[in-house]
């Protein structure tokens, strides 16, 4: 009797493992998204951000707070090149990256081997995390914003250096220059 019971238990355990490994990825992403939204709201409740303008995109969960609105009228579109100073943080306020030397030194992440200069990238090239590009796309030259994004628009379920997997991110962005891209 013991020998018949063991194969049956093995078979049942195999089915259980099979079915639990088939959990819908979309459902898992939705659970993580809701968890991120709650963490972002908790962060904002504990760390109110003073702004002159704000956007709360309910579909993406991305929150943008303008510290300065330039009214320059110089908007960035796909194909344009942006020069941006930035500081990236976790919801713990720990700075993990910046283009500003004084910020790097103040947060003990300074590297002698790095040039601290504004990031230069072509918008729409998808060379950066989606939330970063989304934030820059909402700006005009001279604007300064703080953008907070769910992990889906950051590094998602992948860890990146000192950034744990499934981490909502905060970026302080200063759009220094917009360089027109090639004419379409």
N, C-alpha and C positions, 0 to 999 in steps of 0.2 A: 504494500500500500504506500509506503514511503516513496518508492521509486516512481510511481505514477503521479503522485502529488507534486514532486519536484518539477517534471516537465510541464505540468499544467501551470504551476506558479511562474515558471520561466516564460511560458507563452503569454500569460496575463501581464507580466511585467514588461515584456516586449511591446505588447499593444499599448500599455500605458505610456511608455516612453515614446512610441511612435505618435500617439495622439497629442501628447503634451508638446512635442517638438513641432507640431503643425499649427501652433498658435498663429493666428493671423498677424502678419507684420504690421498691417495698417492699424489694427487695434492696439498693438504695442506702441506704435508711434503716437497714436492719439492719447494714450495714457501718459507717455513721456511729455507730450505737448501740454497737457493739462497740468502736470506736475511743474513744468517750467513756468507756466502762467502764474501758478500759485506762488512759486519762489520769487518771481519778478515782482508780484504785488507785495509780498512780504518785504522785499528789499526796498521798494518805493515807500512803503508805510514807515519803515525805520530810517530811510535816507531820502527825504523829500528833495526833489530837484527843482530849483528855482529856474523858471523859464519865461520867455516873452511870447512863446508860441509852442504848441505841442500837437503831436499826432499820436493817436492810439489806433493802429490798424488791427481791428478785431479779428480779421481773417488770418493774418500772419502772426499776431501776437507781438509784433514789433512796436516799440514805443520810442518816439523821438521827441526830444526837448531842445528847443533852440535857446542858447545862452545869448547869442547875437544874431540878429537878422540884418544883413548888409543892405538889402534892397538894391543891389548892384544891377539886377536885371540880367546878369550873365549866368544863364542856366547851363547845366551840363546835360548832354545827350549821348546815347550810345555812339561810340567811335571817337568821342572827344577824350583828351588826356587830362587827367586830374593830378594836381600836386596837393597832397594832404598831409598835414601833421596829425598824428593820432597817438592816443594812449589806450591800450586794451586792458580791461580788468575783469576779474571774476565777480560774482555777487558778494564775495567776502571783502571786496574792495582791494584785493591783492592785484597789483599791476604785474602783468605777464609780458608786456611788450610796449614799446613806445619809439617814436621817431625823434623824441626830444631828449637831448643829452641830460639836462638838469633833472628831468623827471626820472630818467634811468638811474642817475646817481642817488636821488632822494629815496628810491625804492629798492636799492641794492641789486639792480639788474644791469648795471653799466658794464659794457665790454669795451676794452681798449681796441679790439679788432673790428669794431663796427663804426661806420660813418653815420652819425645821427643827422639825417637830412630828411626833408619831406618825402613821403612815398609818392612815386610817380607811376601811374598805371592808366591804361586805356579802358574806359568804362564799356562794359558789355563783352569784354574778352573772357569773362568768367575765370580770371586768374586769381581772384580773391574769394573769400567766403561770401555767400550770397547776401547776408545781412549787412556787411560792410558796404558792398556795392549799392544795395538798396538805399542805405542812409545817404551816401554821397549823391545818388541820383535825385534825392529830395532837396538838395542844397543849391544855393547860388554862391558864386564866388564871393568870399568874405564871410560867409556864415560860419558859426560855430555851434555844434550840436553835441548832445549826448544821446546815443542810441543804445537801447537795451533790446536784445533779441533772444528768443528761445533757441535752444541748442540746435534745432533743425536748421537754422539759418547761420549757425556757426560751424563747428566741426562735427556736429551730430553725435553718432555713437562711437566715433573714433577719438582717441586721445591725441593731443598734439603738443609735444614738448611738456611743459608744466601745466597744460590745460587738461583736466580730466574729461573723459567721455561724458556726453550728455550734460554739458555745462552751458547754461545761459551766459551770454557775454555782454559786456558794456564797452562801448568805445566812445571816447571823446574825440570828435573830428573837427578840424579847422581846414576848410577848403580854401587854400591859398591862391590857387590859379587854375583856370580852365583854359586849355589850349584846344582850339577848334581842330576836329578830326577831318579826314578827307571828305570832300563833298560827295554825297551819294548821287 
